[in-house]
Amino acid sequence: SAVSRAMKSAKEAKIPVISYDRLILNSPVSYYLTFDNVKVGEAQAQYIVDRLPKDRTARIVRIYGAPTDNNAKMFKQGQDNVLEPLIKAGKIEVVFEDWALDWKPDVAKKIMNAALTKAGTNIDAVIASNDGTAGGAIQALREEGLAGKILVTGQDADLAACQRIQGGTQATTVYKPLKNLATRAAEVAVAVVKGEKIETTAQLDNGAMQVPSIFEKIIPVDKDNLQSTVVADGFHSAESLK
């Protein structure tokens, strides 16, 4: 939202603008390129749902991202798509949930501490919206001797998160091949300059218009496919995960 004045100036000067990864809000935007953030949230929730106990109501904690980040809201939307039918059916209970200001791990740790204080240690999973908040949650769990005993999600395939997955304290992350997105953005920029037609995959409402959007694929990662995805792509080396 903060760049809306600059966007208005760009439109007046007939300069096309490509919004990269974060959607510029309430402004004219030519194209938006990102990973499918709703699918990221769906992947996080589905991973947990597939591994929750089926013989009783599962108890989960939800740690969302920064409330000021539109992406964080999209991650939550994706999680809701998977979780809400199960919550309504009584198969899942959300025992605690909160937003992590500025995505800070120390805020996520406080949220997890509060969850443990309120709900006790009988928790099956923590859906943390990125790897930083996952790290904060796991720190709180570690202090209670619960690290590795409760499923924790994440996103971004941060090195620390991949190390935690290898070590067994974090269950999963979502790998977003940044090279693919950056390359596609450059290709779109060149095509815009040349006046070529650009194929898009969706339209997203940014408050001012329906923005033509392009989504790159996301890859859920756990210990089983860590080597064949993150390591095979050269995103992290096998040695760095030890």
C-alpha positions as CSV (number, residue, x, y, z in Angstrom):
1,S,0.0,0.0,0.0
2,A,2.9,2.4,0.7
3,V,3.9,2.6,-2.9
4,S,0.5,3.6,-4.2
5,R,1.6,7.2,-5.0
6,A,4.6,5.9,-7.0
7,M,2.2,3.5,-8.8
8,K,-0.1,6.3,-9.8
9,S,2.9,8.2,-11.2
10,A,4.0,5.1,-13.1
11,K,0.6,4.8,-14.7
12,E,0.5,8.5,-15.7
13,A,3.9,8.0,-17.3
14,K,2.6,4.8,-19.0
15,I,5.2,2.7,-17.3
16,P,4.1,-0.9,-16.7
17,V,4.8,-2.4,-13.3
18,I,5.3,-6.0,-12.4
19,S,4.6,-6.9,-8.7
20,Y,7.1,-9.5,-7.6
21,D,6.1,-12.0,-4.8
22,R,4.2,-9.4,-2.8
23,L,1.0,-8.1,-4.4
24,I,1.0,-4.3,-4.5
25,L,-2.4,-3.2,-3.1
26,N,-5.0,-0.6,-4.2
27,S,-3.0,0.4,-7.3
28,P,-2.8,-0.3,-11.0
29,V,-0.5,-3.3,-11.6
30,S,0.3,-4.8,-15.0
31,Y,1.3,-8.3,-13.7
32,Y,1.8,-10.1,-10.5
33,L,4.3,-13.0,-10.2
34,T,4.4,-15.2,-7.1
35,F,4.1,-18.7,-5.8
36,D,0.5,-19.9,-5.3
37,N,0.2,-18.7,-1.7
38,V,-3.2,-20.3,-1.1
39,K,-1.7,-23.6,-2.2
40,V,1.1,-23.1,0.3
41,G,-1.4,-22.9,3.1
42,E,-3.3,-25.9,1.7
43,A,-0.1,-27.9,1.6
44,Q,0.8,-27.0,5.2
45,A,-2.6,-28.0,6.5
46,Q,-3.0,-31.1,4.4
47,Y,0.4,-32.5,5.5
48,I,-0.8,-32.2,9.1
49,V,-4.3,-33.6,8.4
50,D,-2.9,-36.7,6.8
51,R,-0.9,-37.5,9.9
52,L,-3.4,-36.6,12.7
53,P,-5.0,-39.3,14.9
54,K,-8.3,-40.4,13.4
55,D,-9.7,-42.0,16.6
56,R,-10.3,-38.8,18.5
57,T,-10.5,-35.0,18.1
58,A,-7.0,-33.8,17.1
59,R,-5.7,-30.7,18.9
60,I,-3.7,-28.1,16.9
61,V,-2.1,-24.7,17.4
62,R,-2.1,-22.2,14.5
63,I,0.6,-19.5,14.2
64,Y,-0.1,-17.1,11.4
65,G,2.3,-14.6,9.8
66,A,2.4,-10.9,10.0
67,P,-1.1,-9.4,10.1
68,T,0.1,-6.6,7.8
69,D,1.3,-9.1,5.1
70,N,-1.2,-9.9,2.4
71,N,0.7,-13.2,1.7
72,A,0.1,-14.2,5.4
73,K,-3.6,-13.8,4.8
74,M,-3.4,-16.0,1.7
75,F,-1.5,-18.7,3.6
76,K,-4.3,-18.7,6.2
77,Q,-6.9,-18.9,3.5
78,G,-5.3,-22.0,2.1
79,Q,-5.1,-23.6,5.6
80,D,-8.7,-22.7,6.2
81,N,-9.8,-24.4,3.0
82,V,-8.5,-27.7,4.4
83,L,-9.1,-27.3,8.1
84,E,-12.6,-25.7,8.3
85,P,-14.6,-28.7,7.2
86,L,-12.8,-30.9,9.8
87,I,-13.2,-28.3,12.5
88,K,-16.9,-28.0,11.8
89,A,-17.1,-31.8,11.9
90,G,-15.5,-31.9,15.3
91,K,-12.5,-33.9,14.0
92,I,-10.0,-31.0,14.8
93,E,-9.9,-28.5,17.6
94,V,-7.8,-25.3,17.3
95,V,-6.7,-24.9,20.9
96,F,-4.8,-21.7,20.3
97,E,-4.1,-19.3,17.4
98,D,-2.5,-15.9,16.9
99,W,-0.7,-13.7,14.4
100,A,3.1,-13.3,14.7
101,L,3.9,-9.6,14.4
102,D,6.5,-9.0,11.6
103,W,7.0,-12.8,11.3
104,K,9.3,-12.7,14.3
105,P,10.4,-16.0,15.7
106,D,10.5,-14.6,19.3
107,V,6.8,-13.6,18.9
108,A,6.0,-17.1,17.6
109,K,7.8,-18.6,20.7
110,K,5.6,-16.4,22.9
111,I,2.5,-17.6,21.1
112,M,3.6,-21.2,21.6
113,N,4.3,-20.6,25.2
114,A,0.9,-19.2,25.7
115,A,-0.7,-22.1,23.9
116,L,1.1,-24.6,26.2
117,T,0.0,-22.6,29.2
118,K,-3.6,-22.5,28.1
119,A,-4.0,-25.9,26.4
120,G,-1.3,-28.0,28.1
121,T,1.1,-30.4,26.4
122,N,-1.7,-32.5,24.8
123,I,-1.2,-31.0,21.3
124,D,-0.9,-33.0,18.1
125,A,0.4,-30.4,15.7
126,V,1.5,-26.8,15.2
127,I,0.7,-25.2,11.8
128,A,3.3,-22.4,11.7
129,S,3.0,-20.3,8.5
130,N,6.8,-20.0,7.8
131,D,10.1,-21.5,8.9
132,G,10.9,-18.5,11.2
133,T,7.7,-18.9,13.2
134,A,8.2,-22.7,13.1
135,G,11.7,-22.2,14.7
136,G,10.2,-20.0,17.5
137,A,7.5,-22.6,18.2
138,I,10.0,-25.4,18.3
139,Q,12.2,-23.5,20.7
140,A,9.2,-23.3,23.1
141,L,8.5,-27.0,22.6
142,R,12.2,-27.9,23.2
143,E,12.0,-26.1,26.6
144,E,9.1,-28.4,27.5
145,G,10.9,-31.6,26.2
146,L,8.4,-31.8,23.3
147,A,10.5,-31.0,20.3
148,G,10.1,-33.8,17.7
149,K,7.0,-35.1,19.5
150,I,4.6,-32.6,18.0
151,L,4.3,-32.1,14.2
152,V,5.3,-28.6,13.1
153,T,5.0,-27.1,9.6
154,G,6.9,-24.3,8.0
155,Q,7.6,-22.7,4.6
156,D,10.5,-21.3,2.6
157,A,13.0,-24.2,3.0
158,D,15.3,-22.1,5.1
159,L,18.6,-23.8,6.0
160,A,17.8,-23.9,9.7
161,A,14.4,-25.5,8.9
162,C,15.9,-28.1,6.6
163,Q,18.4,-28.9,9.4
164,R,15.5,-29.3,11.8
165,I,13.7,-31.6,9.4
166,Q,16.8,-33.7,9.0
167,G,17.1,-33.7,12.8
168,G,13.4,-34.6,13.4
169,T,12.2,-31.5,15.2
170,Q,10.3,-30.0,12.3
171,A,8.0,-32.2,10.2
172,T,7.8,-30.2,6.9
173,T,8.4,-27.0,5.0
174,V,7.3,-25.7,1.6
175,Y,10.0,-25.3,-0.9
176,K,9.6,-22.4,-3.3
177,P,12.2,-22.6,-6.1
178,L,13.2,-18.9,-6.2
179,K,15.3,-19.3,-9.3
180,N,12.2,-20.3,-11.3
181,L,10.2,-17.2,-10.1
182,A,13.1,-14.8,-10.7
183,T,13.7,-16.2,-14.2
184,R,10.0,-16.0,-15.0
185,A,9.8,-12.4,-13.8
186,A,12.7,-11.4,-16.1
187,E,11.1,-13.2,-19.0
188,V,7.8,-11.3,-18.4
189,A,9.7,-8.0,-18.1
190,V,11.4,-8.5,-21.5
191,A,8.1,-9.6,-23.0
192,V,6.3,-6.5,-21.7
193,V,9.0,-4.2,-23.2
194,K,8.7,-6.0,-26.6
195,G,4.9,-5.8,-26.5
196,E,4.5,-9.6,-26.6
197,K,1.4,-11.4,-25.3
198,I,1.9,-12.9,-21.9
199,E,0.0,-16.0,-20.7
200,T,-1.3,-15.7,-17.1
201,T,-2.8,-18.3,-14.8
202,A,-5.1,-16.3,-12.6
203,Q,-6.6,-12.9,-11.7
204,L,-6.1,-11.5,-8.2
205,D,-8.1,-8.6,-6.7
206,N,-5.7,-6.0,-5.2
207,G,-8.4,-3.6,-4.2
208,A,-8.2,-1.5,-7.3
209,M,-8.3,-4.1,-10.1
210,Q,-8.1,-7.7,-11.1
211,V,-4.4,-8.2,-11.6
212,P,-3.2,-10.7,-14.3
213,S,-1.1,-13.2,-12.2
214,I,1.3,-16.0,-12.8
215,F,1.9,-18.7,-10.2
216,E,5.0,-20.8,-9.9
217,K,4.7,-24.3,-8.4
218,I,5.4,-25.0,-4.8
219,I,6.9,-28.3,-3.4
220,P,6.0,-29.7,0.0
221,V,9.2,-31.1,1.6
222,D,9.8,-33.5,4.5
223,K,12.6,-35.8,5.5
224,D,11.6,-38.3,2.8
225,N,12.2,-35.9,-0.2
226,L,14.6,-33.4,1.3
227,Q,17.5,-34.8,-0.8
228,S,15.6,-35.1,-4.1
229,T,14.3,-31.5,-4.0
230,V,16.1,-28.9,-1.9
231,V,19.5,-30.6,-2.2
232,A,19.1,-31.8,-5.8
233,D,18.3,-28.2,-6.9
234,G,21.4,-26.9,-5.2
235,F,19.3,-24.7,-2.9
236,H,21.2,-26.2,0.1
237,S,24.1,-28.7,0.1
238,A,23.8,-32.1,1.7
239,E,26.8,-31.2,3.9
240,S,25.0,-28.1,5.3
241,L,22.1,-30.2,6.5
242,K,24.3,-32.4,8.8
